[in-house]
Amino acid sequence: MFESLQDKLNKAIRTLKGKDRISDINVAATTKEVRRALVDADVNFKVAKEITDKIREKALDQKILIAVEPGQMFVKIVHEELTALMGGQAEAINIKGDPAVILIAGLQGSGKTTFSGKLAYMLKRQGRQVLLAACDIYRPAAIDQLKVLGEQIGVEVYSEPDSKNAVSIAQNAVAHAKKSGKKIVIVDTAGRLAVDEVMMQEVENIKSSIKPSEILFVVDSMTGQDAVNTAKTFNERLNFDGVVLTKLDGDARGGAALSIRQIVDKPIKYISTGEKMEALDSFYPDRMASRILGMGDVLSLVERAQQAFDEDEAKRINAKMRANKFDFNDFLGQLQQIKKMGNVKDLLGMIPGMGSAMKDMEIDNDSFKPIEAIIHSMTPKERENPDVIDGSRKKRIAGGSGTSLQQVNNLLKQFDEMRKMMKKMNTMEKMGKLKVK
């Protein structure tokens, strides 16, 4: 989403590279380009002016260290101001009460139901007992959608399909949670238009009846400045506690998302990408600023990996690698783990320098499918011992997987190279241990 902004900011900052000092003239030119980049990215004009005025003031006030170039110092200042613009520091949700109640509100089509499932899954993985409450009584199949998500993540969904009273359903869901020992209730409400007085009154009534410890406003990151205006209206009615940005993997300009924190003075708490239940991250302003400036987000990448990878499985794989017994069954398992981490392009964008390098690349989430198809077309013996795969077996595997003979050969070659590298590393490690002795 922020690729265009990242590109324009980098071009603006490039004007300072090679300069031996910061002056009124080069800072004025650079901040002008930064402001233009922000406005082009759909950042609110007043917000863009405010942030660039601060950047200019800080830049002119900075004493440049001998070891730091003006361009590097300017990047640091822009990073600090972008971080401040988005809230400065991460803020967690408030989970208090028995049960704690989290109310989810937002516009139609903003992704509330999917987010509700993702949040339930995240909290469940933290060891919490969660109940989802289906209070969208208007959208066809809304209750069914939440039930499917609940079944997928192993979380109970409370619903009353025949009821047309959302307030009553929410109250009964909280009562059910108390009886069944659930510690958190996530209430998924119907999408509404900010101008729809009846619907707005309904969500206010739900709030009054269940007294949530946390109210989250879900906003589609692709809706531009309308998202900011809607956030203001919802905040006036609900006084929500935090914002959730969904569809951050879209190709919209995304600047409105940066403006919300400044306009409504409420923290962004979560960012959501894609449809997978694992694709939800707590929002860290400094990490997002780093990603916007093309500096990556290694910490979030590591956290995603820790969530996706099973510790016992990692130990088992490590043992097989050390024994030079890593086979295609293990390789397939590792692919499945990586896919759990979320959108592949999003993951690569977290690696410093990869964001700009990938901006023109088409990376499909189904990139692993041909590899998986080839492995699935192998017999158990072939997976465990790839050395037995001869010419006739390769043809059979290619035919069964719907791939070409070249693709099969390429995979076998790459896998063989990987095993050789593992063996080499193991040998070097053993030699090192022998020398120590």
N, C-alpha and C positions, 0 to 999 in steps of 0.2 A: 504493500500500500504506500509506503513512504519512499519508494525508489526514485520517483521524480523529484521529490523534495531533497533527498540525499544527493542526487546528481547536481541539482542547482546550487545547493549550499557548498558542495565541494568546488564547483566552478567559481563561486563568489570568493571563497577563501583562497583559491589558487592565485588570486591577484596579489596576495601578500607574500607569496612564496618567493624567495630570492631577494626580498627586501632586507636591508640591514637594520632598519629601524621602523617603528610605527610613527606615522605623522598624521596631522589633521587631514591631509589630502587623501592618502591611501586608505585610511580608516573610513572616511566619509564615503568613498567609492565602494568599499567592501560592504559596509553596513547597508548601503542603498540596495546592493544586489541581494543581500540576505533578506531584507524586507520584501523585495520583489518576489523572492523565492517562497517566502512564507505566505504572502497574499495569493500567489499563483497556486499554492497548495491548499487554498481555501481556509487558511487561518484568518480569524476575524481581524479586520483592518486595524482596529484600535489596539488589539492585543499585539499584532505584528509591530506596530509603531512603538508601543511601550517596551517590548523586548529589545528591539534594535536600538532604541535610545539608551537603554541600560548597557547594552553591549558596547556601544560607541563610547559611553562615559567611562566604562571599566577599561576599555582598550587604551584610551588616551591617558588614563591614570596609571597604567601598568609600567613598571620599570622592567625592561627586558633583560633577563639573565643572560650571561655570556653564552651559556650552553643551550639556550633556547632561541629558536628563530621566531620572528614576528608572526609567521603563519601558524606555527605550533601554539604560540601563546593565544592567538585569536581563536583557534579551535577549542582550546581549554575554556576560554571565556564563553563561547557559544554553547559548549556542552553544559557549563554551569547554569546559564540562563534558560536553556531548554529544560534542564532538570527542574529548575525552580518553577518554570511555567507549568510543568505537569505535576507539581505538588511537592517537590523536594525529596520526600522520603515515602516509602511504602507504608500503607495503612491496612491493617488486618480487619476482617469483619468482626463484629461484636456478637459473641455467642454466649449469652447469659440467659438464665431462666431454666425451668424444668417443666416442659421442654423449652429450648431456645427456638424462637420462631423467626424465620427469614422470609420476608415478603418480596416477591419478584414482580416488578411493574415495568411497563414500557409500551411503545407503539405496536400496532399490528405489524407482523412480519419482521420484528427486530431480532428474533431468535431467542425469546424468553424460555420456551419449553426446552429447547436443546441445551441452553445454558443451565436450566434447573437440573437437568440430568447430569451435566458435567460437574456442577457444584456438588451434587449428591455423591457422585463417584469420587471426587477429590476428598470430601469429608469422610467417606466410608474408608478410603485407603489410609486415613489418619487414625482409624480405629474407632470411629464414632458411629452410633446407631442413628440412622437417618430415615425419615418418612417423607415421601413426596405427596403433596396434596393437589389434586387436579381440580382447580376452581375456574377453569375456562369453560363456561357452559354455552358459549355462543359459536365458536369455531367448529365446524364439522370435523370429527375425528381427532379433536385436540386431546380428549381423554385417552383415546386409543394410542395416540403418539406417545404420551407420557407413560402409559402402561408398557409399551414396547421398550422404551428406554429403561424403565425400571427393571424389567425382566432381563435386559441386556447387562445391566450393572449389578443385579442382585439386590435391589432396593425396593421395599414395599411401596405401593402407590395407593393412597386412599382416594376413593371417588364415590360419587352418588349419581350415576348416569341418569336417573329419572328426576333428579332435583333441578329446579331452576332458580335456586337461591344460593348464590355464591358465598354470601356472608355466613349462612347456616353451614355450608359444606366446610368452610375454613374453621369454624368453631368446633364442628364435630371431628375434624381431622386432628386438631390439637388435643381434644378429649381422648381420641383413640390413641394418640402418641403416649399420653400419660398412662393409660391402661396397659399398653403393650411395651412400655419401658424404652420407647424411642426418645433420644435426648435432643434431637434437632428435627424441626418440621420446616420443609421448604415449600412455600405456598406459591404455586404457579397460577397467576391471574390471567384474565383475558386481555388480549391486546386492545388498545383503545386509541381513539384520536384525541388529541389535546383539546379539540373544540367540542367533543361529545360530552355534554354536561352530565347526562344520566350515567354514562359509564365512569366518568371521573368521580361522581358521587359514590358509585358502588365501591370503587377501590378505597375511597376514604372511609366508607363504612366498614370494609374488611379490616382496615388498619385499626379503627376504633374498637372493633369487637375482639380482635386477637392480640392487640398490643405487641407488635413484633419488636424484637431486640435489634433487628437490622432490616432496613428497607433498601433494596438495590434497584436502581433504574438502569434498564438494559437499553442500549442504543446501538443502532446499526451504524457502523463507522463509515458506510458508503453514502449516507444521506446528506452530507454537506452541512451547510449552515443551518438548515432546518433542524438538525439534531441539536444544535445549541439552543435554538428558540424553544423547541419542545422540552428540553431539559429544564429550562427556566420555568415553563408552565407547570410541569410535573412537580418541580421543587416547591413552587408556591402552594400547591395543593397537598403534597405529601411530606414535604421536608425530609426527603430521602437522605440516607447516610452515605451512599457511595454510588459510583457509576461503573457499569460493565460495558466494555467496548467489544462488540461482536463483529464477525466477518472481517477481521483485520488482515486476512489473506486475500482480500479483494483488490481490484486495481483502481479504485477511486483515489482521489488526491489526498484524502485523509487528514488534512489540516484542521478540519472542524473538531476532530477528536482532541487535538492539542489545545483547542480554545475552551473546551467545556470546563476544565478545572478552574480556569481563570474567571469565567463568566458566572458560574453558579457557586463557586467556592466550596465544592464538594470533591473529595478525592476519587480518582479512578482506582478501583480495587482489583478488577480482573480484566484480562484481555483474552478473547476467544478466537480461535482460527479453525475453520473447517467443521466437519460434522463428527469427527471421532471424539469419543468421550474423554480421551486422554489430552486432547488439544485445548487445555485451559491453563493459564498461567496467572499467578499473582502479579500485580502491576508494580514494577519498580521504575520510577521516573529516570533514575540515572542510567539504568540499563537500556531503556527505550531511547534516551538521548544518544547513547553510544551507537545503537543500531541505526538511528537516523543519520548520524555522521559517518556511517560506514566502518565503525570501530568494532562491530560484532557484539555478541552477548554470550560469552563463554559460560558464565555462571548459570544462566538459564538453561543452556545446553546440557551442562553437567547435571542439573536438577532433574531435567527430563529423563536423562539416562538412568539416574538413580531410581526414579519412579518406575521406569519400564523394565529394568533388568532385575531378575530374581537373584539374590545373593548366593543361594545354594547352587543354582544353575550356573552362575558365573564361576564358582569354585570347581564344579564338575568339568566345565569346558576348559578351564585353565589346566586342570590335571591331564585332560586328553591331549591338549596342545604340548604339554611338557613331555608326554609319553609318545609324541609323534603319531597319535591315533585319531586326530581330528578328521571326521569324514563328512559326507554330504548331509547326513541327518543333523549333525551339529550345525553345519553351515545354514541349513534351512531354518533351524530353530533361531539362530542369530538374526536372520532376515526378519522373522516374525517379530522379534523383540524391537528391532529398529523401527519397523512400521508402526509399532505401538506409540512411538515417541511423537508422532504427528506428521504434518505435511513435510515432505522431503525438502522442498525448496525453502521452506521456512527454517528448517533445521540448518541447512547449509548457510543461510543468511546470518545465522548466529556466529559463524566463524569469521573472525576479523579479515576484512579484505574481500570476502566472497560475495557480499551483497552487490557491489558494483560490477564484479566480474560476471555475475549471473543475470544481470538485468535484461539481456536480450536472449537468454536461454530458455527454452521450453522444457521444464522438468515436470514430467507427469507423475502423479502419485502412484500410478500403476507401473512405474519403471521396473519393478522387481518381478512382474508377472511372468515374462518369458523365462527368467531364471527358475522361478518356482515351478513353472510348467515342465521344464526340462528335468528337474530333480524328481518331480512327482511321476515322471514317465520312466524313471529308473526302477529296476527291481531292488528289493532289500539288499541283495548281495552286491549289486553295482554301487549302491549308496555307501555301503560299508567299505568296499574295496574298489575304488574307481579304476585301478590298474587293469581290471579284467575287461574294461569296455573297449572292444575292438571295432573294426569298421562296420560290421553287420549290426552290432549293438547300437552304434551311433546312429545308423540309418533308422533303426526301429525307434529310438528315443526321439529323434527329430520328427518322425511321422506321428508318434503318439502325442507329442507336445505342441504340434502345429508350428514348429520353428524350423529354421534351415539347418543343414548339416554344418555350415560355417558357425552358426550361433552355438551349437553343441560343442564344436571343436574349441571355440574361443573360451567357453566356460570351463571346459576341462583343462585347457592350457593355463588359464588364470588361477584355477584351483590348485593345479600342480605347482605353479610358481609360489603361491601362498604357503603351501605345505613345505616347500624347500626352504623358504624364508624362516618358517617356524623352526625347522630342523636346525638351520644354521644358528639361529638365536639360542636354541637349547644347547648346542655344542659349545658355543662361545661362553655361555653361562657356566657350563660344567668345567671348561678349561680355567675359567676365572676362579672357581671354587678349589680346583686342584692346586693352583698357584698359591692360594691362601694357605693351604695345608702345608 
